[in-house]
Amino acid sequence: MHQTQERGRVQWRPRRLAASLAALGLAAATMIASVGTATTAAAAVPQVINIAQTTTGTSLTPSSVGLSFEASSLSLPGFTSGNLATYEKTLGTSVMRIGANAVDRTFWTSTGETAPSWATDGTITPVNLTSLAGLAQASGWKVILAVNLKHYDPARAADEAAHAKAALGSSLLALEIGNEPDLYPQYTNNTAQYISDFQNYVAAINQAAPGVPIEATDVATSPTGTMQNAFVSYETGLGTPNISELTSHYYPLKGAGCGGTSSISDLLGTTTRTNELNNATSAVSQAARLGVPAVIDEGNSAYCGGQPGVSDVFAAALWEIDHQLVNARQGVQGVYEHGGVKQCGTTMPYTPLCALTATDAANGKLAAQPEFYGLATVAQIGTGDFLNVDNPAWANVRAYAVKHTDGTETVVLDNVQDPAVNGPTTLQLNLGASFASGTRMDLTASSLSATSGITLGGQTIQPDGTLPTPTTTGFGIGGNSFNVTVPAGSATLLTLTPSTGSTTTTFVGGLSGKCLSVTGASTADGATAEIWTCNGSPSENWTVNPNGTIIGGLSGKCLEVTGSSIANFAGVDISICNGAANQQWTVNADGTIVGVQSGKCLSVLGAATTNGATADIYTCNGSPSENWTKR
């Protein structure tokens, strides 16, 4: 923050010299938050990403990240009795869609009828819907339920709708009529017949289950393709559309099941990214014609089940982050990743979840696959409005910014480069506003092809579906720009706290006339707070935030009482900001700084005035060693 002054101050003591010299590589009002070395970061000229404090008009919502399953899953006992609900809760509260190709091969009956020969994926009964309702209640997720259109039977679909309404109640978000009808033989070159059949289903369902929303069309082809165009035009003519959202499916690549040979570089490449952005834009544009949300309620990395070695490795997690965010930023209001609940290796490679053994599959004991980590990362961002971002580095590092209702912002940096042949990337973030501090969380693995050893904030998703609280690293900003280094093949979430209501200052002891600082200009957790002759060192700068934290200008860490002690003479140090009570302070107009947890004053041990005297807390008594002047 004081680069010119720092270089001219030869009186700094030797034990601070090494740390001080490291700080000299930082640009004015910047901080490098990097797993690489400061030397490496300084050697490269960083590309500049500009984040404007203006919104795109689109948002990341609780229902942005959802899941899609085959209708046949309902007949599997483990689907509703295992740990799926916990995995869903790890992602927040969203939507699970039940349908896909299997809806064409499953048979609904509420009267115990014998299934026809085409029902090769099982029979669904009211018992299954009751179990589904239990899953929805346990997870807090809503349900989109598909009914069979390929085997035309509006009355049967209406009966299922009535039972679904009764069983699911408010958990039933919508009904889906058919799956990818643009691929049904009866509708090839006959979109008019599809529209007629669809409207017959709507009439039957409205009579049997009034008030249940219906979505459409779940086409497999482009949102602006022949069927979707014709359907939207028809619905426009109704005056008020009879659908609640316009749906479509999207898979950017061809999977091995259809002869595909897609690679990791294809998945993470610019062509795939551009195609995804264009598809999202088309979906939103079509939905806008009807004034309803656009939702991609089925999709994943590659159709026909995915591509082994691509869809089921860490690269898919990095792709998933970008896939979710580019769609949400463009205005798509939900992207539901398709998967299964069967044994790994027997189900589609792209599934976010699968069971490690046949026994686990029978019991519904699922395990997180690499792609699920991408979904979990997006869930960690939280909800908010997208900000406009100018990112010239987008081919290598995908960047997004989301502003939350509490004024904080989360910047997402998704480095899709292969770490086997690329080093870390250093970027300069121009924020368009002043920020006091931030925290960093990383999604990492050993390589793009890794299938294990993936961590989010140092944590792994547990066998029961929970994610322990990810670890974050705090850092200071104290301005409107800073540098950050992101390793290739990783993603970083930076949550920034604005400077509004914050003040950056030095604290000068009333008795000593010396500045509150950190021993040796250290940035390590547990480094001791002390006093030293004021010399402009960044370790003497402190940001006082409205939430009661006091953050070191060099370390980006919080001033705290060591060990959460409330005893007299308890030491004071710095540590990663974690919201604990021992990191909360009240800076009073009378010059005292009082610990919220202890109720005691920040002081100097023994009322010493010598350089290196350590800070402590002590019962407030009016001593001048408890008085601090901001300047």
N, C-alpha and C positions, 0 to 999 in steps of 0.2 A: 504494500500500500504506500510505502515511502521509499521507493526504489532509489531515487536520486540521493535522498538524505542518507540512506543506509550505506551507500558506497562511500560517502564522505566521512563517516563517523569512525575514526581510527581508535577512539577510546574504548570500544567494546572490549569486554574482558575475554581472554583467550579461551576460556571454557565455553563461550558462546560462539566462537568463531566458526567452527565447522558447520553448525546449524544455520548460522547467519549467512554464510556463503552459499549454502544450498538454496536459501530463500532468494538470493539475488537472481537466480534463473527465472523467476516468475515475472511475467509481464505486469505492468502497473494494474492494480486492482484486480488481479487474477490469482487463481490457485490451480495447480495441477493436481487433480485427484486421479492417480494412476497406479496401476500395479507395476508399471515399468519404472525405470529409474528416471530421476529428474534430468540427467545428462542426455539420455535417449530422447526424452520428450522435447528438450530444448533444441536438440540438433535438427529436428524436422520443423519445417514451417507449417503450422497447423492450418487446415482448411477451416473456414469460418462458417458456422451455422447460425443464421439469424432467426431468433424466435421473437415474433411480434406479440405484443400484448393485445391482440385482436383475435376474436374467435372466428372459427370457420362456419359457425352456425350448426355444427354437429357435435354429438356428445358420445362419451363412453358411459354406458348405463349398466345396471345390474344384469340386464338380460342380453347384453352384447355377446357374451361368451356362453354358448349352450352346447348341448350334446344331442346326437341323433342315434337311434337304434333301430334295428330291424323289428318289424311287428312280431316276428316269431319269438323274439326274446320274452314276450309276455308268457309264453307257455313253458319257459325254463324256470324251475323252482328257485334257482339261485339268483335270478334277476332281481327279485324284490326282497329276498331274505338275507342277502349278504351285506357287504360293506359299500355298495354303490352309493347309498345315501350319504355316507361320510365323505366320499370323494367329491360328490356334488357340492356338499357344504363347504369343502375346501375351495371351491371355485366361487362361492357366494350363493346368491339366490338367482336362478335363471330359469331356463326352459329346456325340457327334454322332449324331443319329438320322437314318436313311435310310429314307424311306417316303413319306408324304403321298399326295395324290391319284394321283400317277403310279404308285404301286404297283399300282393297279387296272388300269393300262394298259401295264404292262411284263410281259414273258414270261421266265420262267426256264427254261433248258435246260442240262444238262450233257452232252448228247449231240449237239448240233448240229441239233436239230429246227427245222423252219420255223415261224416265229411265226404264230399265228392272226391274223385280221383285226382283232380288238379291241386287239391290242398296238401301239397307235399311238405309244407312247413308247419303243419299243425293246426289245431283248433283253438279258438279263443272263446272263453265263456265269461259269464258274469263274475265267477270266482277270480279270474285273472284280473279283471278290472278292479275288484276290491283290493287285491294285493297291490296293484299299481297305485291305488289311492293311498295305501299305507306308505309306499315309497315316497310319494309326493309330499305327504305330511311330514315324514321323517326328515326329508331334505329341505323342505320349504320351496321346492321347485314346482313350476307350472308344467302342464302337459299339453302337447299337441298330439292328437290321436288320429291316425289315418284309417279310413274305411275303404273297402275293396270296390274299385270302379271297373277294373279290367273284366271281371265277371259280373256283368251288369245286374244289379238287384237293389234298387232304391229302397224297397221296403225293409230288406235285411239291414242295410246300412242305417236306416232310421231307427230300427230296433236297437242296434248297437249304440247309436247316439243317445237314445233315451237311457239305456243302462249306464253309459259313461257319465251322463249328467247326474244321475242318481248316486253313482259311486264316488265320483271325483268332486262333485260340487264346484266350489270356487277354484279348485286346483286345475280344472279343465279350461285351458286358455282358448283352444280352438279345435275344430275338426278339419282334417285334410281329406279331400275326396280324390282318391287315387294317388299314384306315384309315377311321375314322369310319363304322363299320358301322351306326350308327343312321340313316344316310342311304341305305343300300343298299335298293333296292326290295324285295328278297326278305325283308327283316326288318321292313318297315313293318307295324306291328301284329302282329308275330310274333317277339317277343323270345325265346320258347322255342326257335325254330328257330336263332336266332343262338347261343344257349348250347349247343345240341346240336352245331352245326357247329364251334364253337370247341373243344369238348371232343374232338371227333374229330381236329382238328388237333393238339391237345396230345398225344394218344395217339400219333399218327404221328411227331411230332417227338421225343418222348421215346424212342421206339424207335430212330429213326435217329441222333439226336444226344443221347444221355443226358447229363444234367447241365447242359444249356444252359438258363438261366432264360428264362421267358416272361413278358411283361408284357401288360396289358390295361387298358381296352378301347379307348382312343383315340377316345372318343365326341366328336362335334362339339357336342353340346348339353350341358346342365347336368350337373355331376357328380352331382347328385341327381335327374336325369331318369329316365324310365321304364326305359330299357335299363340304365343304370348301377345303378339300384336293384335291378332284377331280377337282374343279374349278381352283384352283391355278396351278395344274399340267397342265391343258389345256392352261391357260393363259401363262404359262412359255413357252409352245411350240409355241406360236405366235411370239416369239422373242421380240416384243414390246407389252406389255399388253395394252388392250383397255379400261382399267379402270384407274381412277385417284387416288383411294384409296380403300383399302380393309376393309370392314365394317363387324361388327358383333354386337350382342346384349348381354347384360349381366345383370342378376338379381341374386344376391347371394342366396336369400331365396324364399320360396313358400308363396304366399299370401293367405288370407282368401278365396278369390274367387275360389281357387282351393283346398280348404280344409286345408290350411296351418295353423299352430299354432305357428309360430315363435315368439320369445320374444325379448325384448331389449338386453338381454345378448347374444342372438344368433347374433343379428345384429352387436354388438360391440365386439364380441368375436374373439379369435385368429383363429378359424377355418374359419370363413368368411373372415378375413383379408388374410389368407394364400391362400385361394381359389381365391380371387381377384388378388393377386399378380401373381399367376400361370396363371390365365386366361389372364392377361395383357401380360405376357411374351410370351405366345402362340400366341396371336394376333400379336405382333410385329414380332415374328419369321416367321410367315406365310407371312406377308406383305413384309418382307425383301427378300423373295424369288422372289418377283416381282419388288422390288425396288420402292414400293409405300408406303405411310403412312398407319399406322393402326389406325382405328377410331372405337370407340364404339359409334355408333350414336343413340342407344336407350338403356336405362337401368334405373334401380332404385333399391330400396331396396329389393322388393319382387315382383315376377311376379304375374299375375292375379290381378293387381290393387293395390297391397300392403297389409299391415297388420295393421288394426286399432289399435291404442295404441302403435304402433312401428314406422310405416312409417310416421306418422303425428305428432310426438312429438319431443322435443328438441334432443333426442338421434339421430334422423335422421340427424340433422345438424352436429353433431360431426362425425357421420359416413360419411356424404357427404364430409367433409374436407379430411378425410383419403382416401376415395374412389377416389376422383379427383386426389389427389397428388400421391398415389401409382401407379395409371395408367400413369400419366404424367411422373413420375420418371422412369418408366420402358420403356418409349418410345412411349406410345399411344398418338397420336397427337390431340385427341379430345374425350371428354366424354360428351354426350348430354343427360341430364336427362329428362325422359319422364314425361309428365303431361298433365293436361287439363285446360280449361278455363271456365268450367261450375260452377254451384253453389256448394259450399263446402257441402260434405255429399251426393251429388248425383253423384260425380265423384270419381275417384280413390283416395284412402287415401294417396298415396305417392306423389301427385302432389305438386310441389313447389309453385304454385299459384292457387287460386280459388276465386270465387265471394261469398261474405257473404250472399247475398240475390238473389232471382230470378230476381229482377229488376236490381241489379248490374250485374248479368250475361248477361242480355239482352243488357246492355249498355257497357259491356266490362270493368267494374270497378272491377279490381282484387285486392286481398289482399295477402300479403306475408305469406306463411306458414313456419313452423319451418325449413324445409329443405332448403328454399330459403336463410336463414341466413348462412347456410353452404356454399352455392355457393357464397354469397356476401363476406364471409370471405376469400375464395380463391382469389376472385377478388382483395381484398385489398393487397394481397402479391405483385402483380405486376408481370412483366415478368422477366425471367432470366434463368440461367443455374443451374441445380441441382448439389449440392456438395455431395460427398460421406460422409455418416453418419454411424457411428458404434453406435447402440443404444441397449444396453442390456435390457433396460426398455420397449421395444416396445409392450409387451403384455398389458401394462397399459397406456403408454404415447407414442403415435406415433410421431416421430420426422422427420422433413425435413429441409433442408437448401437450399436457392436459392440465387445465387449471381447475382446482377444486374449490368447493364453496367456502372453505375456510381461508382462502387466499393463497395457500401453498400451490406449488406447481410440480408436476412430475415430468421429467424429461426422459424419454426412452431412447437409448442408443443401441441398436442391434447390429453388431459387426458380423456380417455373413461371410467374411473372407476365410479361407482355409488357413488355419494356424500352422499347418505343415510347411507352407511356403510363404507366409506373410507374417510380419511382425505386428505389434500393436499400432493403432492409429490414434494420433493426438489431434483433437479438435478444439477450436476456440468457440465457445458458446457466447454469443451476444444476446442478452436476455431482454433488452428493451425496457428494463426496470431494475431497480436496485434490490438485491437480495443479501440477507445477512449471513445465511449459512445453509447447509444442506446435508443430506445423508445419502449414502450410496449402497445399493444392493446389486449383487452380480449373479448371473446365471452362467455357470461354467461346466465344462467337461474336458476330458483329456484330448479329444479330437472330434471332428464333425461326425465320424463314424462310430463314436462311442455309444454303447447301449447300457452302460452302467457307470457309476461314479459321477453322476450328474448331481450338482448341488445348486440350490437357490438360496442365496444369502447364507451359504455354508451348511444348509440343511437339506436332508433328503426326505422325500415323502414316505411316510411310515406305512407298514403293511396294513394298518387299519384304515388308511386313507387320509390321515391327518398330516398337516405340514407344521412342524414346530416353528415358532416365531423366527423368521429369517433374521440373521445378524446384519446390521447396517453399520457403516463407517461414517462418522461425522466429519465435516470439513467446513471451513469458513470461506466466505465469498467477500462480503463487505463491499459490493459494487455491482455493476451491471454486466460483468463479463468475467469468464474464467476459462481455463484450459482443463481438459479432461482426456485421459488416455484410456482407450478401450482395447483389450487384447483381441486379436482375430479369433473368430469362432466363439464369441461370448456376447452376452447382452447385459446392459447396465441400466438400472433405474436410479435416477437422481431426483430426490424430492427436496425442493428448495423452499426455504422460509423467507418471505419478503422482509425488506428492511422497514416497511411502514410501521411506525410506532417503535422502531428500534433505534438505538443510538450507539455510535462507536466512539470510544473514549479511552483515556488512560485514567487509572486511579492512583492518586498521589497521597501517600500517607501523611496525616496531619502532624504526627510527631517526628517522623524521619525525613519528610520531604522527598521520599524516594518512591519509585513506581512499583506497583504490583506487577509481578512478572512470573516467569516459570524458570526453574533452575536449569541452567545450561541451554536455554531456549529449546528445551526438549518438546517434542510433540507426542511422546509416548504416553499411553495410559498410565496413570499413577505418578506422573511427573509432579514434583512438589511446587506449590506456589510460594513465592518469596518476594522480598523487596530488593531493588537494585537502583543505583543511580540512573535517573531517566536519561535515555540516549536514543530514543526513536526506534528501538528494536521492535519488530512486529510482534514479538512475544509480550510486549507491554501494551498492546492494543486489545481492547475487550469490547464486544458487542453486547449491549444490554437489550434483551428482547421482552416483549409484552408478556410472554409466557413465564417469565421469572428466571430464565436461564441467562447466564453470563458466559459468552463464548469467546475463546481465545482467538486472536487475529491470525496467529501463525499456525496453531494446531487445529482450529475448527472444532475443538472439544470443550466440554462444559466444565466450568469451575464447580467443584463439589467438595463436600466434607468426606474425608477418607473413611471408608467403611460404614458410612451412614451413621457415624457416631453422633451423639448429642452431648457428650461430656465436654467439660472445660478442657482446653489445651488440645482438643482433637485437631489433627492436621487437615490441611486443605490441599487438594491436588486437581489435576484435570483428568477427564475420562470421556469416552464416547458418550454423547448425549443419549439418554435412554428414558427420559421422562420421570426419573425417580425423584422423590421428595428431597433427597440430599443435594440435588442439583438446582433447587429452586431458591432464589434470593429476592429480598425486597430491598431496593436501593432507595433510601429515604432522603428527603430534602435536608435533613440535619447532618448528612454526611455519613451516616451509619449504613452498613450493608448487613442485613440480618438474614440468617438462614431460616427458611420457612419451616423446615423439619425441627430444627433445634431451638429456634427462637433466640439464638445467641449471635453476637456480633462478630463479623470478620475482623480479626486483629492481627498483631504481630507477636510471636511467642516472646514472652518476657519483656514486652514493650521495647525490644531491641531496635536500634537504628542503623546497624551495620549492614553493609552489602551481604546478601545471602541469608539474612535472617528470614526464617520461615513463617508463613502465615498460619494462623490457627483460628479457632472460635473460642469465645469466652463470654460469660454473662455480661451483658451490656451495662457499663458503669460510668460512662462519660469520659473515659480515658482518651487522650488525644491519639493513642495508637489504634483506637477503634473508629477514627474519623478519616474519611477519604474524600479528596476533592477531585471532581471530574475536570479534565482539561484536554 
